[in-house]
Amino acid sequence: MLRFATQLPINRVIAKHFCKPHVLPHRDIVDRYSAGETRASLVQSALTKEAPESPAKQFFAVPDDLQHDPSWWVMPWASLRKPSLAWRDRREKKLKRLHVFLDMLETIAVSGWDWRQSGPLPAHLLQKPNGDTVAICLDGHHRLAVLSYLIETGSLEDKVFIKVLERIKQENRDSDYLVRESDGQIIANSPSWFSLAFIVAESRMPTKQS
């Protein structure tokens, strides 16, 4: 499976929320777990955390010249379905995913990271004419947060395996790769989103809370 994956250093990988891996909310859980915080405390903290006050707050960065505020399920060249679950169902789903994440952390703490078990991260690969690339991960952000911690602490070699779903070249970024909403409407600013991916990857981006 990894034979067909693209390998990049973690500083050329960003999340679909347009942030660097160490800024993801999941990374906070990794740090606290590694510092010895109990599972019960992590679960309680996650369940009491409030959701972003508006859909656009899901993005850590947006283009300066943005003409359309993005909804949380919209990102360049991909779309996610808007959740229709009731509050109680969303809470139970969040709790289930959190326990799966904590199980993963416990396994890694005992056995270490195994790329063949985790698999490559699905992403779109953005390419400039000079060969510079940035991968936008569409999924696997729990794994990406763990990788950022392991690489940062020297516990893992600085490489991230990417499953390239689509290669988006700068010279073809206009009408063919406009941002699309889940209802099929086309939004402007695709070139600005493309450029922002490289700005985020090359920045010393602070955490959202700082």
C-alpha positions, -999 to +999 in steps of 0.1 A: +000+000+000+028+025+009+045+017-024+020+039-042+021+067-016+038+101-019+062+110+009+065+145+022+081+162+053+054+173+077+061+210+070+046+205+035+014+190+049-016+211+061-050+202+074-082+209+054-090+236+080-059+255+066-036+251+096-004+233+103-007+198+119+005+210+154-023+235+155-051+209+152-074+206+182-065+169+183-029+178+190-039+193+223-053+159+233-021+142+223+000+166+243-021+162+274-022+124+271+015+124+268+018+145+299-001+119+319-036+133+320-062+106+327-086+093+301-116+104+322-103+139+324-096+141+286-131+129+278-148+153+302-128+182+288-137+173+252-174+170+260-176+204+277-158+222+249-181+245+230-184+243+192-172+272+171-197+302+172-199+303+134-191+280+105-162+301+092-145+297+126-137+262+116-110+276+093-078+288+109-069+310+079-089+324+050-077+344+020-075+382+026-096+389-005-122+362+002-156+371-014-176+342+002-175+331+038-169+294+037-193+270+055-176+244+077-183+215+053-167+233+023-130+234+014-112+238-018-118+210-043-137+189-018-170+191+002-183+174+033-220+167+041-236+190+066-245+170+097-281+164+103-279+145+136-297+157+167-276+172+195-276+140+216-266+119+186-238+143+177-226+141+213-226+103+213-208+102+180-182+126+193-177+105+224-173+073+203-147+089+181-128+103+211-125+068+227-113+054+194-086+082+193-076+075+229-074+037+221-050+046+193-029+068+215-026+039+240-016+015+213+011+038+199+024+044+235+030+006+238+039-004+202+050+027+185+038+041+151+032+017+123+026+032+088+014-001+074-013-003+100-023+034+098-021+037+061-013+069+041-034+101+046-058+110+018-049+144+004-049+167-026-015+176-038-010+213-049+019+218-072+036+250-084+055+252-117+089+253-098+080+219-082+071+232-048+042+211-033+018+212-004-006+185+006-040+193+020-052+164+041-089+157+036-091+131+064-070+114+091-065+145+112-062+125+144-033+106+128-018+139+115-019+154+151-001+123+164+025+124+137+032+161+144+039+152+181+061+121+173+081+140+147+085+171+168+098+150+198+122+130+176+103+097+181+096+093+144+114+101+111+101+133+095+080+118+067+043+117+060+029+092+035+001+107+014-024+090-008-028+116-036-065+118-045-059+146-070-029+167-082-038+203-087-013+223-107-011+261-103-013+267-141-047+248-141-062+262-110-088+285-125-122+273-138-114+236-134-107+238-097-131+263-082-143+257-046-176+239-047-203+239-021-221+207-011-251+220-032-230+223-063-227+261-064-193+274-075-175+299-053-148+323-065-113+328-050-099+294-060-065+310-069-064+327-035-071+294-016-044+278-037-019+305-027-030+304+010-021+267+013+016+276+006+014+306+029+001+284+058+027+257+051+056+282+051+044+303+081+052+300+118+016+297+125+005+302+162-021+281+179-057+292+174-060+300+211-029+322+213 
